[in-house]
Amino acid sequence: MSLSCECGYDDYEWFYVIEDNWRIAQTDFKCYGCCKPGKDGDKVRLLVEQSYPEEEDYENDEPVTTGYKRICEECCDLYDSLIELGFCMSADWGFIRDAHEEYKHEYVRRKA
């Protein structure tokens, strides 16, 4: 399950930040948010994977960037909307698609 109302800050192996600024994809890609293919030239934002080193002698409290994933424009819009509603999401392949489906199933009123 990727959608949550509790945004706890437990001890995770890694965490993510989605950049606010838009970029233009320089190559074809697979969107990390929905797993759909994207094309060179599409608007994207980056999901930046970060973690804290486990080494005890590491003196800096700053996280270290461990990877980047591209998120398509549609997923970024859905992500922003869900975050504005107060939800949190764990980030796995297809996490925005899954969170949107969960939101529709759990929170959208059905017509009687």
C-alpha positions as a Markdown table, in Angstrom:
| # | Residue | x | y | z |
|---|---|---|---|---|
| 1 | Met | 0.0 | 0.0 | 0.0 |
| 2 | Ser | 1.5 | 3.3 | -1.0 |
| 3 | Leu | -1.0 | 5.9 | 0.3 |
| 4 | Ser | -1.1 | 6.9 | 3.9 |
| 5 | Cys | -2.5 | 9.6 | 6.1 |
| 6 | Glu | 0.3 | 9.2 | 8.6 |
| 7 | Cys | 3.5 | 10.7 | 7.5 |
| 8 | Gly | 5.8 | 9.1 | 10.1 |
| 9 | Tyr | 9.5 | 9.6 | 9.9 |
| 10 | Asp | 10.7 | 6.1 | 10.9 |
| 11 | Asp | 14.1 | 4.7 | 10.3 |
| 12 | Tyr | 14.0 | 3.9 | 6.6 |
| 13 | Glu | 16.9 | 2.7 | 4.5 |
| 14 | Trp | 16.3 | 5.5 | 2.0 |
| 15 | Phe | 13.8 | 8.3 | 1.4 |
| 16 | Tyr | 12.9 | 10.4 | -1.6 |
| 17 | Val | 12.3 | 14.0 | -2.6 |
| 18 | Ile | 10.6 | 15.0 | -5.8 |
| 19 | Glu | 12.1 | 18.2 | -7.2 |
| 20 | Asp | 9.8 | 21.2 | -7.8 |
| 21 | Asn | 11.5 | 22.2 | -11.0 |
| 22 | Trp | 10.6 | 20.7 | -14.4 |
| 23 | Arg | 13.2 | 19.3 | -16.8 |
| 24 | Ile | 13.1 | 18.0 | -20.3 |
| 25 | Ala | 13.9 | 14.3 | -20.7 |
| 26 | Gln | 17.1 | 13.8 | -22.7 |
| 27 | Thr | 16.3 | 10.1 | -23.5 |
| 28 | Asp | 13.3 | 7.8 | -23.6 |
| 29 | Phe | 12.5 | 6.6 | -20.1 |
| 30 | Lys | 10.0 | 4.6 | -18.0 |
| 31 | Cys | 8.1 | 6.7 | -15.5 |
| 32 | Tyr | 8.8 | 5.6 | -11.9 |
| 33 | Gly | 5.3 | 6.8 | -10.8 |
| 34 | Cys | 3.2 | 4.9 | -13.3 |
| 35 | Cys | 5.6 | 2.6 | -15.2 |
| 36 | Lys | 4.5 | 4.0 | -18.6 |
| 37 | Pro | 7.1 | 4.7 | -21.2 |
| 38 | Gly | 8.1 | 8.3 | -21.7 |
| 39 | Lys | 9.8 | 9.9 | -24.7 |
| 40 | Asp | 12.8 | 12.1 | -25.2 |
| 41 | Gly | 11.6 | 15.7 | -24.9 |
| 42 | Asp | 8.8 | 15.0 | -22.4 |
| 43 | Lys | 8.5 | 17.3 | -19.4 |
| 44 | Val | 9.6 | 15.4 | -16.2 |
| 45 | Arg | 10.6 | 16.0 | -12.6 |
| 46 | Leu | 13.2 | 14.0 | -10.8 |
| 47 | Leu | 12.6 | 11.8 | -7.8 |
| 48 | Val | 15.8 | 12.0 | -5.9 |
| 49 | Glu | 16.7 | 9.0 | -3.7 |
| 50 | Gln | 18.6 | 9.8 | -0.6 |
| 51 | Ser | 19.9 | 8.0 | 2.5 |
| 52 | Tyr | 22.0 | 8.6 | 5.5 |
| 53 | Pro | 25.3 | 6.7 | 5.6 |
| 54 | Glu | 25.4 | 4.0 | 8.2 |
| 55 | Glu | 29.1 | 4.5 | 9.0 |
| 56 | Glu | 29.4 | 5.6 | 12.6 |
| 57 | Asp | 32.4 | 7.9 | 11.9 |
| 58 | Tyr | 30.4 | 9.9 | 9.3 |
| 59 | Glu | 30.3 | 13.3 | 10.8 |
| 60 | Asn | 27.9 | 15.1 | 8.5 |
| 61 | Asp | 24.2 | 14.9 | 9.1 |
| 62 | Glu | 23.4 | 15.6 | 5.5 |
| 63 | Pro | 21.8 | 12.9 | 3.4 |
| 64 | Val | 23.6 | 11.4 | 0.4 |
| 65 | Thr | 22.0 | 11.2 | -3.0 |
| 66 | Thr | 21.9 | 7.6 | -4.1 |
| 67 | Gly | 19.9 | 7.8 | -7.3 |
| 68 | Tyr | 17.5 | 9.6 | -9.6 |
| 69 | Lys | 14.2 | 8.5 | -11.2 |
| 70 | Arg | 12.1 | 10.3 | -13.8 |
| 71 | Ile | 8.4 | 11.1 | -13.1 |
| 72 | Cys | 6.1 | 12.0 | -16.0 |
| 73 | Glu | 4.0 | 15.2 | -16.1 |
| 74 | Glu | 0.7 | 13.4 | -15.4 |
| 75 | Cys | 2.2 | 11.6 | -12.3 |
| 76 | Cys | 3.6 | 14.8 | -11.0 |
| 77 | Asp | 0.2 | 16.5 | -11.2 |
| 78 | Leu | -1.4 | 13.5 | -9.3 |
| 79 | Tyr | 1.5 | 13.5 | -6.8 |
| 80 | Asp | 1.1 | 17.2 | -6.1 |
| 81 | Ser | -2.7 | 16.8 | -5.6 |
| 82 | Leu | -2.4 | 13.9 | -3.2 |
| 83 | Ile | 0.3 | 15.7 | -1.2 |
| 84 | Glu | -1.9 | 18.8 | -1.0 |
| 85 | Leu | -4.7 | 16.7 | 0.4 |
| 86 | Gly | -2.3 | 15.6 | 3.2 |
| 87 | Phe | -1.4 | 12.1 | 2.0 |
| 88 | Cys | 2.1 | 10.5 | 2.1 |
| 89 | Met | 3.3 | 7.8 | -0.3 |
| 90 | Ser | 6.0 | 5.2 | -0.1 |
| 91 | Ala | 7.9 | 5.1 | -3.4 |
| 92 | Asp | 8.1 | 1.9 | -5.3 |
| 93 | Trp | 7.7 | 1.3 | -9.1 |
| 94 | Gly | 4.2 | 2.5 | -10.0 |
| 95 | Phe | 3.6 | 4.2 | -6.6 |
| 96 | Ile | 1.7 | 7.2 | -7.9 |
| 97 | Arg | -0.6 | 5.1 | -10.1 |
| 98 | Asp | -1.2 | 2.8 | -7.2 |
| 99 | Ala | -1.9 | 5.7 | -4.8 |
| 100 | His | -4.3 | 7.3 | -7.2 |
| 101 | Glu | -6.2 | 4.0 | -7.6 |
| 102 | Glu | -6.3 | 3.6 | -3.8 |
| 103 | Tyr | -7.6 | 7.1 | -3.4 |
| 104 | Lys | -10.4 | 6.6 | -5.9 |
| 105 | His | -11.4 | 3.4 | -4.3 |
| 106 | Glu | -11.2 | 4.5 | -0.6 |
| 107 | Tyr | -12.1 | 8.2 | -0.7 |
| 108 | Val | -14.2 | 9.1 | -3.7 |
| 109 | Arg | -17.9 | 9.0 | -3.2 |
| 110 | Arg | -19.9 | 6.6 | -5.2 |
| 111 | Lys | -23.2 | 7.6 | -6.7 |
| 112 | Ala | -26.1 | 5.7 | -5.2 |
